[in-house]
Amino acid sequence: MNRLLLSIISLVVIVVAVHFLYIGYIRPEAVLAIEAAKQAGQSAPRVLVVILKDYEQEICVILMLWGSLLIVSKCYEILRHRYIFDVDLLDGVGEDKDDLKSVLKTIEDLPEKLRNTPLVRVLTSSLRRFLITNDIQNTSDAIESSVEALALKLEAENSMVRYLIWAIPSIGFIGTVRGIGQALSQADQALAGDIAGMTDSLGVAFNSTLVALLISIGLMFLLHQLQRLQDGLVVDAQEYCEKFLLNRISKIGPD
């Protein structure tokens, strides 16, 4: 099952779960709290269920959970294969070029999940380049180009998370505009002395902005942690190839 399908399924599950939470707990509790405040002649209380009760906040919570899941899954994928950097995949390579061919065959026979890890892809590409060109400088250039391609690929994979971090404050701003619009439509009631409707509408505006900004700050922090892991992965992959591959092929004599 590819990543796109898994992401879509996870989004559907999160939407259903959050919506059931809203219709089953958050909105009923918010209505009770607001009604109790009205009966006591007070404004709507600043409790969590009241702050989260509107549709914009529900969408923001859904996107927050989905974005967090995407980030955590990427971090887990990186950390799950960190042990490869402690393994000498070129063990057995001597001063014979045929040793490299046998090692490349061994690497190509690894399980698919290991073959698709960034380090193994960079190492395989560099090995093939040396076996074709028999030139150390050319192989070093291949390592650099493979590492640059890896960095670009990792950056491109973060595009959806970046979009979510941009979209969440925008959704909060939509709630702000909606709340202010409702408040302005009740200006005549406020002039007549009834400001309850206007204050409730302004509460919608401020609550949606508050929730959206807090969520975007949290997601941005998680994204920076992911980027730190990805940058470390790129640097470690280059250092690994230079340490284990370039040092070995420099000892191999010409054909």
C-alpha positions in Angstrom: 0.0 0.0 0.0 1.6 3.3 -1.1 2.1 6.3 1.1 -0.6 8.4 -0.7 -3.3 5.8 -0.1 -2.2 5.5 3.6 -2.3 9.3 3.9 -5.8 9.5 2.5 -7.1 6.7 4.7 -5.6 8.3 7.8 -7.2 11.6 6.9 -10.6 9.9 6.5 -10.2 8.2 9.9 -9.2 11.5 11.6 -12.1 13.4 10.0 -14.6 10.7 11.2 -13.1 10.5 14.7 -12.9 14.3 15.3 -16.4 14.9 13.9 -17.8 12.2 16.3 -15.9 13.9 19.1 -17.4 17.2 18.2 -21.0 16.1 17.8 -20.8 13.7 20.8 -19.0 15.8 23.3 -17.6 19.2 22.4 -20.6 21.0 20.9 -23.2 19.6 23.4 -21.0 20.6 26.3 -20.4 24.0 24.8 -24.2 24.6 24.4 -24.7 23.6 28.0 -22.0 26.0 29.2 -23.3 28.9 27.1 -26.9 28.3 28.2 -25.9 28.2 31.9 -24.0 31.4 31.5 -27.0 33.1 29.8 -29.3 32.0 32.6 -26.8 33.5 35.1 -26.7 36.7 33.1 -23.1 36.2 32.2 -21.2 36.1 28.9 -20.0 32.9 27.3 -17.4 31.3 29.5 -13.8 30.9 28.2 -13.6 27.2 28.6 -12.0 24.8 26.1 -15.2 23.3 24.7 -16.5 26.8 23.9 -13.3 27.9 22.3 -13.3 24.8 20.1 -17.0 24.5 19.3 -17.0 26.2 15.8 -16.5 24.6 12.4 -13.3 26.4 11.7 -11.7 25.1 14.8 -12.9 21.6 14.0 -11.2 21.8 10.6 -8.0 23.1 12.2 -8.0 20.3 14.7 -8.4 17.7 11.8 -5.5 19.3 9.8 -3.4 19.5 12.9 -3.8 15.8 13.7 -3.2 14.8 10.0 -0.1 17.1 9.7 1.3 15.7 13.0 0.7 12.2 11.7 2.6 12.9 8.5 5.5 14.5 10.4 5.7 11.7 13.0 5.6 9.0 10.3 8.5 10.7 8.4 10.5 11.0 11.6 9.8 7.3 12.5 10.9 6.2 9.0 14.2 8.1 9.4 14.9 6.8 12.9 13.9 3.3 12.1 16.8 2.9 9.7 19.4 4.8 11.6 21.1 1.6 12.5 22.3 1.1 8.9 24.8 3.9 9.4 26.6 1.7 12.0 26.8 -1.2 9.5 29.7 -1.6 7.1 27.8 -2.5 3.9 31.1 -2.7 2.0 32.7 -5.2 4.4 34.8 -7.6 2.4 36.0 -5.2 -0.2 39.7 -5.5 -0.8 42.0 -4.3 -3.5 40.2 -6.2 -6.3 37.4 -4.5 -8.3 35.5 -7.8 -8.4 35.0 -7.4 -4.7 32.9 -4.3 -5.4 30.8 -6.2 -7.9 30.1 -8.9 -5.4 29.2 -6.3 -2.7 27.0 -4.5 -5.1 25.2 -7.7 -5.9 24.8 -8.3 -2.1 23.3 -4.9 -1.6 20.9 -5.3 -4.6 19.7 -8.6 -3.0 18.8 -6.8 0.3 15.1 -6.6 1.2 13.2 -3.9 -0.7 12.6 -1.8 2.4 16.4 -1.6 3.0 17.2 -1.0 -0.7 14.8 2.0 -0.7 16.5 3.7 2.3 18.3 6.9 1.3 21.7 5.7 2.4 21.5 2.4 0.4 20.3 4.3 -2.7 23.1 6.8 -2.5 25.7 4.0 -1.9 24.3 1.9 -4.8 24.4 4.8 -7.2 27.9 5.7 -6.3 29.1 2.1 -6.6 27.7 1.7 -10.0 29.3 4.9 -11.1 32.7 3.7 -10.0 32.3 0.3 -11.7 31.4 2.0 -14.9 34.0 4.8 -14.9 36.7 3.4 -12.7 37.4 7.0 -11.6 37.5 8.2 -8.0 36.7 11.8 -8.8 33.8 10.8 -10.9 32.5 8.7 -8.0 33.0 11.5 -5.6 30.9 13.7 -7.9 28.3 11.0 -8.0 28.1 11.0 -4.3 27.6 14.7 -4.1 24.9 14.7 -6.8 23.1 11.8 -5.2 23.2 13.6 -1.8 21.8 16.8 -3.4 19.1 14.8 -5.1 18.2 13.2 -1.7 18.0 16.6 0.0 15.7 17.9 -2.8 13.5 14.8 -2.5 13.2 15.1 1.3 12.4 18.8 0.9 9.7 18.1 -1.7 8.1 15.5 0.5 7.5 18.2 3.1 5.3 20.2 0.7 2.0 18.9 2.1 3.0 19.7 5.7 4.0 23.2 4.6 0.7 23.7 2.9 -1.1 22.6 6.0 0.9 25.1 8.1 -0.1 27.8 5.7 -3.8 26.6 5.4 -4.6 26.4 9.1 -4.1 30.2 9.9 -6.1 30.9 6.7 -9.0 28.8 8.0 -8.7 30.6 11.3 -8.9 33.9 9.4 -12.1 32.7 7.6 -13.6 32.1 11.1 -12.5 35.6 12.1 -14.2 37.2 9.1 -17.3 35.1 9.6 -17.5 36.1 13.3 -17.0 39.8 12.6 -19.6 39.7 9.8 -22.1 38.2 12.2 -21.2 40.8 14.9 -21.7 43.7 12.4 -25.1 42.3 11.4 -26.2 42.5 15.0 -25.1 46.1 15.5 -28.6 47.4 15.7 -29.3 45.0 18.6 -26.2 46.3 20.4 -27.3 49.9 19.9 -30.6 48.9 21.5 -28.7 47.6 24.6 -28.5 43.9 23.8 -24.8 43.1 23.2 -25.0 39.4 23.9 -25.3 38.4 20.2 -22.4 40.7 19.2 -20.1 39.4 21.9 -20.9 35.8 21.0 -20.1 36.5 17.3 -16.8 38.3 18.3 -16.0 35.3 20.4 -16.3 33.1 17.2 -13.8 35.5 15.5 -11.2 35.5 18.2 -11.5 31.9 19.1 -10.9 30.7 15.6 -7.8 32.9 15.3 -6.5 31.8 18.6 -6.8 28.1 17.9 -5.4 28.4 14.4 -2.3 30.3 15.5 -1.6 27.9 18.3 -1.9 24.9 16.1 0.3 26.4 13.4 3.0 27.2 15.9 2.9 23.6 17.2 3.1 22.2 13.6 5.9 24.5 12.7 7.9 23.2 15.7 7.3 19.6 14.6 8.3 20.5 11.0 11.6 22.0 12.2 12.4 18.8 14.2 11.7 16.8 11.0 14.0 19.0 9.0 16.7 18.6 11.6 16.5 14.9 11.2 16.5 15.1 7.4 19.5 17.4 7.3 21.3 15.0 9.6 20.4 12.1 7.3 21.8 13.9 4.3 25.1 14.8 6.0 25.5 11.3 7.5 24.9 9.7 4.1 27.6 11.8 2.5 30.0 11.1 5.4 29.3 7.4 5.3 30.0 7.2 1.5 33.2 9.1 1.9 34.3 7.0 4.9 33.5 3.5 3.6 33.4 3.9 -0.2 36.0 6.5 -1.2 38.5 5.1 1.2 38.1 1.6 -0.1 38.1 2.4 -3.9 41.2 4.6 -3.5 43.1 1.3 -2.7 41.8 -0.5 -5.7 44.4 -0.7 -8.5 43.6 -0.1 -12.2 42.2 -3.0 -14.3 
